[in-house]
Amino acid sequence: MRRKAFAKVLCLLLMLPVLGIMANAGATRYMGVTLYRSDYDYAPSVMIGDGPLIKMWWGGGTGSGDGIYYSRLTPTGWESPRLVFTRSSSGWDSRHVCDPSVIKGSFTFNGVNYSYAMYYTATYDNIGYDSHIGVAFSNDGVNWVRYGPPIISPHGDATPPTKQYGAGMCTVYNDNGTIIMIYFDSTLGGNYMVTSTDGINFGNRQKVPHPRSWEHIGDIAYSSSEGKWYICTKHGNDQEIYIYETENSSLMSTWRHTGGISSLTTGNVKNHNPGFLRDPYGNIYFESNTEYIYVYYGTGSTSPSTWNIGQSIYVRGWEFKVEGNREGWTTKNLMYDYGPSSGGPWVVYTHMLDPYFESPAIELPAENNRYIKVNIANQNTRTDGKIYFKTAQENYYDESKTVTFTCTNGGGWWTHTIDMSVNPKYTGTITGIRIDPVSEGNGAPLGIAFVRFSSTA
């Protein structure tokens, strides 16, 4: 009853609606390891919307070369992993098969129609040199028919002893029957895009405008609602993951570095070979009411035997719309705090000095997230708001890392856009933010509907 009364007071005192659309964002939050196995695991391809369960294919150790495993997420957890694709007895893919990218569509091979295509990296070399890209087809995602020869080969010589990786680490997207593939070719020193109408024969390559051409792309995913692509890559000798967003609907447009995953949040020195949670055709998945984007990847220590499949949330912004879901945030110095209400927002009462909301541990590239936008309704007398931030270089809050703003009071919801770059320490990787809406409350309600990052005011 107390919560219902609290909500009624909120409706009376904070009368104006909360408006706005999602802004550019780029913080990531570690959610822990999602799948363990006794051998090493990495490079997941994760699909949602193909039936009631999330499906995942990934590369992992078999005890004799790498193979491709499969599992589904049930209400009680991930099913026991199944090895569904292994090396050939001889030839170009006779040692390792790995780095799957699975897509749905309509594919025909040897007169048989298939609904899944799996593109993968393979080699005959124990170390992993001279890699090529192959494809296999399936109607259930478990039983696969190998096409046979490689469909993409290195442009130059990658055979030992040249010690070249070759061509591999591909990611695919089904654009209404046209398969778009991006892959890495060490002999050309970059990432390239090719397309196919049958899923087997790919046309001329185009070099993609990757700002760090030596990074291997892990996955691509398209957002039709925003008209842009999301890209995740492995970077820094498998130590961290970068997330990019394109400027527009073309993969050939500018890529902006907007997020990252590293030991700063995972606690693991190895974080690599990422894949987005995508729909069956490769479109990005946004979780309802939170706008979360999920990223899966290999994570562990320097020893491959410790690599498991980890999970992070790419936070496009915190939308406090689900009852009781604080989305990792904590509060302090409040009189009443029941968390977000059903449909939002998050309203509290404070009668103390220094009330604040503190974010979970995040990784945020400051250069492309200059502005913080906070939607607040404030009934308190004070209006002296302040935002604290932490960085990878100075991973603690103090007065030297703050930006002040006026927190409008007197009724209604106001979106405050704070230019964090006015503080010269707002650089590098931001590891957390703390919002102090007012310096002292006087027992009146105060609400936060959303917190967003943006590159523009």
C-alpha positions as CSV (number, residue, x, y, z in Angstrom):
1,M,0.0,0.0,0.0
2,R,2.8,2.4,0.8
3,R,4.3,2.0,-2.7
4,K,0.9,2.7,-4.3
5,A,0.5,5.8,-2.2
6,F,4.0,6.8,-3.2
7,A,3.1,6.4,-6.8
8,K,0.0,8.6,-6.4
9,V,2.1,11.4,-4.9
10,L,4.5,11.1,-7.8
11,C,1.7,11.5,-10.3
12,L,0.4,14.5,-8.6
13,L,3.7,16.3,-8.1
14,L,5.5,15.3,-11.3
15,M,2.9,15.9,-13.9
16,L,4.6,16.4,-17.2
17,P,5.3,13.4,-19.4
18,V,8.8,12.0,-20.0
19,L,9.7,12.5,-23.6
20,G,12.7,11.8,-25.8
21,I,14.3,9.2,-28.0
22,M,17.4,7.1,-27.6
23,A,20.7,8.9,-28.1
24,N,24.0,7.6,-29.2
25,A,25.6,5.7,-26.3
26,G,28.6,3.6,-25.6
27,A,29.0,2.2,-22.1
28,T,29.6,-1.5,-21.5
29,R,28.8,-3.5,-18.3
30,Y,30.2,-6.9,-17.5
31,M,27.6,-9.6,-16.6
32,G,30.0,-12.5,-16.0
33,V,30.6,-15.9,-17.6
34,T,27.5,-17.3,-19.3
35,L,28.9,-20.7,-20.4
36,Y,31.7,-22.9,-18.9
37,R,33.3,-26.0,-20.4
38,S,36.4,-28.0,-19.4
39,D,38.2,-26.9,-22.6
40,Y,38.7,-23.4,-24.1
41,D,35.8,-21.6,-25.8
42,Y,35.6,-18.4,-27.9
43,A,34.1,-16.7,-31.0
44,P,30.3,-17.1,-30.3
45,S,27.6,-16.6,-32.9
46,V,24.4,-16.0,-30.9
47,M,20.8,-16.0,-32.4
48,I,17.5,-15.0,-30.8
49,G,14.1,-15.1,-32.4
50,D,14.5,-18.5,-34.1
51,G,12.0,-20.3,-31.9
52,P,11.7,-19.7,-28.1
53,L,15.3,-20.3,-27.1
54,I,18.5,-18.4,-27.7
55,K,20.9,-20.5,-29.8
56,M,24.7,-20.3,-29.8
57,W,27.5,-21.7,-31.9
58,W,31.1,-21.2,-31.0
59,G,34.7,-22.4,-31.5
60,G,36.3,-24.5,-28.9
61,G,39.0,-27.1,-28.1
62,T,38.2,-30.7,-28.8
63,G,41.4,-32.2,-27.5
64,S,42.6,-32.6,-31.1
65,G,42.2,-29.3,-32.9
66,D,39.4,-26.8,-32.7
67,G,35.8,-27.6,-33.5
68,I,32.4,-25.9,-33.5
69,Y,30.0,-26.4,-30.6
70,Y,26.3,-25.7,-30.1
71,S,24.0,-25.0,-27.2
72,R,20.6,-23.4,-26.4
73,L,19.6,-21.2,-23.5
74,T,16.7,-22.8,-21.6
75,P,14.8,-21.5,-18.6
76,T,17.2,-23.6,-16.4
77,G,20.4,-22.5,-18.2
78,W,22.5,-23.5,-21.2
79,E,22.1,-27.1,-22.4
80,S,25.2,-29.3,-22.4
81,P,27.4,-28.2,-25.3
82,R,27.4,-30.5,-28.4
83,L,30.2,-30.7,-30.9
84,V,28.4,-30.3,-34.2
85,F,31.2,-29.6,-36.7
86,T,34.7,-30.9,-36.8
87,R,37.8,-31.0,-39.1
88,S,38.0,-33.0,-42.3
89,S,40.3,-36.1,-42.5
90,S,42.6,-34.3,-44.9
91,G,42.9,-31.1,-46.9
92,W,42.7,-27.4,-46.1
93,D,40.4,-27.8,-43.1
94,S,42.0,-30.9,-41.5
95,R,43.3,-29.3,-38.3
96,H,41.1,-26.5,-36.9
97,V,37.6,-25.3,-37.7
98,C,36.4,-22.3,-35.7
99,D,35.0,-18.8,-35.7
100,P,31.4,-19.6,-36.8
101,S,29.0,-17.0,-38.1
102,V,25.5,-18.6,-38.6
103,I,22.7,-17.0,-40.6
104,K,19.2,-18.0,-41.7
105,G,18.0,-17.8,-45.3
106,S,17.3,-19.9,-48.3
107,F,20.3,-21.9,-49.6
108,T,20.6,-24.6,-52.2
109,F,23.5,-27.1,-52.4
110,N,23.6,-30.3,-54.4
111,G,19.9,-29.9,-55.2
112,V,18.9,-29.7,-51.5
113,N,17.3,-26.6,-49.9
114,Y,18.7,-25.5,-46.5
115,S,17.6,-22.8,-44.0
116,Y,20.9,-22.2,-42.2
117,A,24.4,-21.3,-43.5
118,M,27.4,-21.4,-41.2
119,Y,30.6,-19.6,-42.3
120,Y,33.8,-20.6,-40.5
121,T,37.6,-20.3,-40.5
122,A,39.6,-23.5,-41.0
123,T,43.2,-24.6,-41.6
124,Y,45.4,-27.6,-41.9
125,D,48.2,-25.9,-39.8
126,N,48.5,-26.7,-36.1
127,I,49.5,-23.1,-35.2
128,G,46.7,-21.6,-37.4
129,Y,48.6,-20.2,-40.4
130,D,47.2,-20.2,-43.9
131,S,43.5,-20.0,-42.8
132,H,40.7,-20.0,-45.3
133,I,36.9,-19.5,-45.0
134,G,34.4,-22.3,-45.7
135,V,30.6,-22.8,-45.5
136,A,28.3,-25.6,-44.4
137,F,24.5,-25.9,-44.5
138,S,21.8,-27.2,-42.2
139,N,18.1,-27.4,-41.6
140,D,18.3,-27.7,-37.9
141,G,21.4,-25.9,-36.9
142,V,22.9,-29.2,-35.5
143,N,23.5,-31.5,-38.5
144,W,25.7,-29.7,-41.0
145,V,26.6,-30.6,-44.7
146,R,30.1,-29.3,-45.6
147,Y,30.3,-27.5,-48.9
148,G,33.9,-28.7,-49.5
149,P,36.4,-26.3,-50.9
150,P,37.1,-22.9,-49.3
151,I,34.9,-20.1,-50.6
152,I,37.3,-17.3,-49.5
153,S,41.1,-17.8,-49.7
154,P,44.0,-15.4,-48.7
155,H,44.8,-13.0,-51.5
156,G,48.6,-13.5,-50.9
157,D,50.8,-16.3,-49.8
158,A,50.1,-17.4,-46.3
159,T,51.6,-20.8,-46.3
160,P,54.2,-21.7,-43.7
161,P,56.9,-20.7,-43.2
162,T,55.6,-17.2,-44.1
163,K,53.7,-17.3,-40.8
164,Q,50.7,-15.4,-42.2
165,Y,47.3,-15.9,-40.6
166,G,45.5,-15.9,-44.0
167,A,41.8,-15.2,-44.4
168,G,39.2,-15.8,-41.7
169,M,37.2,-14.5,-38.7
170,C,34.2,-13.7,-41.0
171,T,30.8,-12.3,-40.0
172,V,27.7,-12.4,-42.2
173,Y,24.4,-10.7,-42.6
174,N,21.4,-11.6,-44.8
175,D,20.1,-8.6,-46.6
176,N,16.9,-9.9,-48.1
177,G,18.7,-12.8,-49.8
178,T,22.1,-11.1,-50.4
179,I,24.7,-12.4,-48.0
180,I,27.1,-9.6,-46.8
181,M,30.4,-10.9,-45.4
182,I,33.2,-9.1,-43.7
183,Y,36.4,-10.9,-43.1
184,F,40.1,-10.3,-42.2
185,D,43.0,-11.0,-44.6
186,S,46.4,-10.8,-43.1
187,T,48.1,-10.8,-46.6
188,L,46.2,-7.6,-47.4
189,G,46.5,-6.2,-43.9
190,G,42.8,-5.3,-43.4
191,N,39.1,-6.2,-43.3
192,Y,37.1,-6.6,-46.5
193,M,33.5,-6.9,-47.5
194,V,32.2,-9.2,-50.2
195,T,28.6,-10.2,-51.2
196,S,26.8,-13.2,-52.6
197,T,23.4,-14.1,-53.8
198,D,23.7,-17.8,-53.4
199,G,25.8,-18.0,-50.2
200,I,28.7,-19.7,-51.9
201,N,30.1,-17.5,-54.7
202,F,31.2,-14.1,-53.4
203,G,32.1,-11.1,-55.6
204,N,34.8,-8.5,-55.6
205,R,36.1,-7.4,-52.2
206,Q,35.9,-3.8,-50.8
207,K,38.2,-2.7,-48.0
208,V,36.0,-1.4,-45.1
209,P,36.9,1.9,-43.5
210,H,38.0,0.4,-40.2
211,P,39.9,3.1,-38.2
212,R,42.2,0.3,-36.9
213,S,42.7,-1.9,-39.9
214,W,44.8,-4.5,-38.0
215,E,41.9,-5.4,-35.7
216,H,39.9,-8.5,-36.6
217,I,36.2,-7.9,-36.8
218,G,34.2,-10.2,-34.7
219,D,30.6,-9.4,-35.7
220,I,28.4,-7.0,-37.5
221,A,24.7,-6.3,-36.8
222,Y,22.2,-3.9,-38.4
223,S,19.7,-1.6,-36.7
224,S,16.9,-0.7,-39.2
225,S,15.2,1.6,-36.6
226,E,18.4,3.7,-36.4
227,G,19.7,3.2,-39.9
228,K,23.2,2.2,-38.9
229,W,25.5,-0.8,-38.2
230,Y,27.1,-2.0,-35.0
231,I,30.5,-3.6,-35.2
232,C,32.5,-5.4,-32.5
233,T,36.2,-6.3,-32.9
234,K,39.1,-7.9,-31.1
235,H,41.9,-5.6,-30.2
236,G,45.3,-5.5,-28.5
237,N,46.5,-9.2,-28.6
238,D,43.1,-10.5,-27.5
239,Q,43.1,-8.2,-24.5
240,E,40.1,-6.1,-25.2
241,I,37.1,-5.6,-27.5
242,Y,36.1,-2.4,-29.3
243,I,32.5,-1.6,-30.3
244,Y,31.8,0.8,-33.2
245,E,28.7,2.4,-34.8
246,T,28.5,3.6,-38.3
247,E,27.6,7.1,-39.3
248,N,24.7,5.9,-41.5
249,S,23.3,2.7,-43.1
250,S,26.5,1.9,-45.1
251,L,29.3,-0.1,-43.8
252,M,31.5,2.1,-45.9
253,S,30.6,5.2,-43.8
254,T,32.7,6.4,-40.9
255,W,33.0,4.1,-37.9
256,R,32.8,5.7,-34.5
257,H,34.4,3.9,-31.5
258,T,31.6,4.0,-28.9
259,G,32.3,1.2,-26.4
260,G,34.8,-1.3,-25.1
261,I,35.2,-4.5,-23.1
262,S,38.5,-5.1,-21.2
263,S,39.9,-6.2,-17.9
264,L,38.7,-2.9,-16.4
265,T,35.3,-4.5,-16.0
266,T,35.7,-8.2,-16.6
267,G,38.8,-8.6,-14.4
268,N,40.2,-11.0,-17.1
269,V,43.3,-10.1,-19.2
270,K,41.9,-11.9,-22.2
271,N,38.6,-10.6,-23.8
272,H,38.3,-11.5,-27.5
273,N,36.4,-12.8,-30.6
274,P,33.1,-11.1,-29.8
275,G,29.6,-11.7,-31.2
276,F,26.4,-9.7,-30.8
277,L,23.0,-11.2,-29.9
278,R,21.3,-11.0,-33.3
279,D,18.1,-12.1,-34.9
280,P,18.3,-15.0,-37.4
281,Y,19.3,-12.6,-40.3
282,G,21.8,-10.6,-38.4
283,N,19.9,-7.6,-37.1
284,I,20.8,-6.3,-33.7
285,Y,18.6,-7.3,-30.7
286,F,17.4,-4.5,-28.3
287,E,16.0,-5.7,-25.0
288,S,12.6,-4.3,-24.4
289,N,12.4,-1.4,-21.9
290,T,16.1,-1.3,-21.3
291,E,17.6,-1.0,-24.8
292,Y,20.4,-3.4,-23.8
293,I,22.5,-4.8,-26.5
294,Y,24.2,-8.1,-25.6
295,V,27.8,-9.0,-26.5
296,Y,29.3,-12.5,-26.0
297,Y,33.0,-13.3,-26.2
298,G,35.9,-15.5,-25.0
299,T,37.2,-14.4,-21.6
300,G,39.8,-15.7,-19.2
301,S,43.5,-15.6,-18.3
302,T,46.5,-15.9,-20.6
303,S,46.1,-19.6,-20.5
304,P,43.6,-20.8,-23.2
305,S,42.3,-23.5,-20.9
306,T,40.6,-20.8,-18.8
307,W,38.7,-19.3,-21.8
308,N,34.9,-19.4,-21.3
309,I,32.0,-17.5,-23.0
310,G,31.5,-14.2,-21.2
311,Q,28.6,-11.8,-21.5
312,S,28.5,-8.0,-21.4
313,I,25.7,-5.4,-21.9
314,Y,26.4,-2.5,-24.3
315,V,24.4,0.2,-22.6
316,R,22.8,2.6,-25.1
317,G,21.4,4.4,-22.1
318,W,19.6,3.5,-18.9
319,E,15.9,3.6,-19.3
320,F,14.3,3.1,-15.8
321,K,11.1,1.5,-17.0
322,V,11.0,-1.9,-15.4
323,E,9.6,-2.1,-11.8
324,G,12.4,-2.8,-9.4
325,N,15.1,-3.0,-12.0
326,R,17.8,-0.6,-11.0
327,E,20.0,-1.7,-13.9
328,G,23.1,-2.0,-11.7
329,W,22.8,1.5,-10.2
330,T,22.9,2.2,-6.5
331,T,21.8,5.1,-4.3
332,K,22.8,6.7,-1.1
333,N,21.6,9.3,1.4
334,L,17.9,8.9,0.6
335,M,14.8,8.9,2.7
336,Y,12.7,6.6,0.6
337,D,13.9,4.6,-2.4
338,Y,11.7,1.8,-3.9
339,G,13.5,1.6,-7.2
340,P,11.9,2.2,-10.6
341,S,8.2,1.8,-10.9
342,S,6.3,-0.2,-13.6
343,G,6.8,1.8,-16.8
344,G,9.1,4.2,-15.0
345,P,10.4,6.4,-13.7
346,W,12.7,6.0,-10.7
347,V,11.5,8.4,-7.9
348,V,13.0,8.9,-4.4
349,Y,12.6,11.1,-1.4
350,T,15.6,12.7,0.3
351,H,16.1,14.9,3.3
352,M,19.9,14.5,3.7
353,L,23.1,16.0,2.4
354,D,24.7,14.6,-0.7
355,P,22.0,12.3,-2.2
356,Y,23.2,10.5,-5.3
357,F,22.7,7.8,-7.9
358,E,25.9,5.8,-8.8
359,S,26.3,3.8,-12.0
360,P,27.7,0.2,-12.2
361,A,31.3,-0.3,-13.4
362,I,31.3,0.7,-17.1
363,E,33.8,1.2,-20.0
364,L,33.0,4.4,-22.0
365,P,35.3,6.1,-24.6
366,A,35.0,9.7,-23.6
367,E,36.0,11.0,-27.0
368,N,32.7,9.9,-28.7
369,N,30.5,10.4,-25.6
370,R,31.0,14.0,-24.7
371,Y,27.5,14.7,-23.4
372,I,25.4,13.1,-20.6
373,K,21.7,13.6,-20.8
374,V,19.6,13.1,-17.6
375,N,15.9,13.4,-17.5
376,I,15.0,14.6,-13.9
377,A,11.9,15.9,-12.1
378,N,13.0,17.8,-8.9
379,Q,10.6,19.1,-6.2
380,N,13.4,20.0,-3.8
381,T,14.4,23.6,-3.0
382,R,18.0,23.1,-4.1
383,T,19.0,23.0,-7.8
384,D,22.8,22.6,-7.5
385,G,23.4,19.4,-9.5
386,K,26.7,17.7,-10.1
387,I,28.0,14.8,-12.1
388,Y,31.1,12.9,-10.9
389,F,33.1,10.5,-13.2
390,K,35.9,8.0,-12.8
391,T,38.5,7.1,-15.5
392,A,40.8,4.2,-16.2
393,Q,43.7,6.5,-15.2
394,E,42.0,7.7,-12.0
395,N,39.5,5.0,-11.0
396,Y,37.9,6.9,-8.1
397,Y,35.5,9.8,-7.6
398,D,36.8,13.1,-6.3
399,E,36.0,16.8,-6.8
400,S,38.6,17.2,-9.5
401,K,36.4,15.0,-11.8
402,T,33.0,16.7,-11.7
403,V,30.8,18.9,-13.8
404,T,28.0,21.0,-12.3
405,F,24.6,21.7,-13.8
406,T,21.4,23.4,-12.7
407,C,18.7,20.8,-11.8
408,T,15.5,22.6,-12.6
409,N,12.8,22.3,-9.9
410,G,9.2,23.3,-9.4
411,G,7.5,20.5,-11.3
412,G,7.8,18.7,-14.6
413,W,10.4,16.6,-16.2
414,W,13.5,18.3,-17.7
415,T,16.2,16.8,-19.8
416,H,19.6,18.3,-18.7
417,T,22.3,18.0,-21.3
418,I,25.7,18.2,-19.6
419,D,28.9,18.8,-21.6
420,M,31.4,16.7,-19.7
421,S,34.3,17.8,-21.9
422,V,34.5,21.1,-19.9
423,N,36.5,19.1,-17.4
424,P,39.9,18.3,-19.0
425,K,40.0,15.0,-17.1
426,Y,37.1,13.7,-19.0
427,T,39.3,11.7,-21.4
428,G,40.3,8.2,-22.2
429,T,38.0,5.5,-20.8
430,I,35.3,6.5,-18.3
431,T,34.7,3.7,-15.8
432,G,31.7,5.1,-13.8
433,I,29.5,8.1,-13.3
434,R,27.7,9.4,-10.2
435,I,24.7,11.8,-10.4
436,D,24.1,14.2,-7.5
437,P,20.9,15.9,-8.5
438,V,21.0,18.3,-5.6
439,S,23.5,18.9,-2.8
440,E,20.8,18.5,-0.1
441,G,17.2,17.3,-0.1
442,N,14.3,18.8,1.9
443,G,12.0,15.7,2.0
444,A,10.5,16.3,-1.4
445,P,10.3,13.8,-4.3
446,L,13.0,13.6,-7.0
447,G,12.8,11.4,-10.1
448,I,15.2,10.1,-12.8
449,A,13.6,8.7,-16.0
450,F,16.7,8.1,-18.0
451,V,20.5,8.6,-18.3
452,R,22.0,8.7,-21.8
453,F,25.3,9.4,-23.4
454,S,25.7,11.3,-26.7
455,S,28.2,12.7,-29.1
456,T,26.1,15.7,-29.8
457,A,24.1,18.2,-27.7
